[in-house]
């Protein structure tokens, strides 16, 4: 099995993670390596651009993000933050695959949350 670092790709300031691992609801694990510390300062967009799940840093400061309509992430094996299998009553992966949809991931008080975010289409 390849380590996480060998599967990542950096492109135009975005971290690209292979999407085939995210299709199963039990595999939606966000590696702490990708979000920890930085997500406590600014929001990070997560969306799908096949064959990648893209992690893109935003200019939105965590203090400016409202907590309404957020969902907490669960800590999994002390290494991963686990996205919910369903978001807005839909499969999370399929929801993130739509061109205008993204999850805004951010942290407050060492807990991580997601909320819906509209992004500009590629």
N, C-alpha and C positions, 0 to 999 in steps of 0.2 A: 504494500500500500504506500502510495506517495504521501509525503508530508504536505501540510497545507501550503507552505511556502513555495513548493515546487509546482503547485497547481495555479498559483496566482499569476495574473498578468497586469501590468500597469500600462495604461494607454491614455494619453491626454489628461493626465492628472486624476484618472479614475482607477479604482482597483476593480479588476474583473475576476470573477470567481466562476468556475464551470457550473452551468445551470443544471446539468443532468443530475447532480447530487441533490437538488432542491425540489425535484418533482414529487417525491414522496413526503407526505406530511411529517413523518418522523425524522426527516433529514434536514429540516430547516433550521440548522444550527449556525448561528452567526459566531464565527471564531472571535474570541476576545481580542486577539491580535489585531483585528480589523477595526474595532470600535473603541476599545478601552482607552480611557483618558481623553481622546479627542472628542468623543461623543458627549463628554461632560462639559465641553466648551461650546461646540457648535453642532447643529443638526447634520445628520448624514442621510442622504437619499439612498434608498435601496429600490431597484427596479430591474426588470428582466429585458435584456436585449439578446436574444438567442445568438449564440450558444452560451451566453454569460449572464450572471447576476452581477449587476453593477453597483458599486458602493461609491457614491460621489459626495464629497464634502461640500457643504453650503456655507453661505455667509451669515446664516441665521444663528444668532447667539441663543444659547439655551435659556437665558433669562427672558427672552422675548417670546418663547414658545408657550402658548397657553396649554394647561393640562386638561381642558375639556376634550372629550371624545378620544382619550388616549387608552391604550391597552398596555399593561405591563408585560415585559418579557420574563420568562422563567429561566432561572439558572439551571443548567444541565451539566452534570458531572464536573462542576466547578471550572469548566473550561469554555463553555458555550452559553450564549443567550439564545433561547429557543423561540422562534417566531410561532404564533398560533397557526394551527392547521387551517382555520377559517378566519377570514377577515371580512367584515361587513356581510356576513352570512354567505360568503363565497370561498372557494378554494383560494388560499392566499397566493399561491404561485400563479394561478390563472389571473387573479386580480392584478398582480404586479406586472403581468405580461401585456396588459393593455397599454397602448402607446402613451396615454396621458396620465396613467396612474403610477404613483410611487409611494413608498412608505417613508416617512420622516422618522428616523431613529435618533433618540437623544437620551441623555442620562441626567438624573438629578439625585443627589444624595446617594450615589453609588447604585442606583436602581435604573434600569433602562426601560424605555417606553417607545411605542410606535404610534403614529397617527397618519391618517390619509393626507396625501399631498398631491396636488396637480402639478405636473411638469410639462414643459413644452415638448412637443413631439420632435423626434429626431429628424 
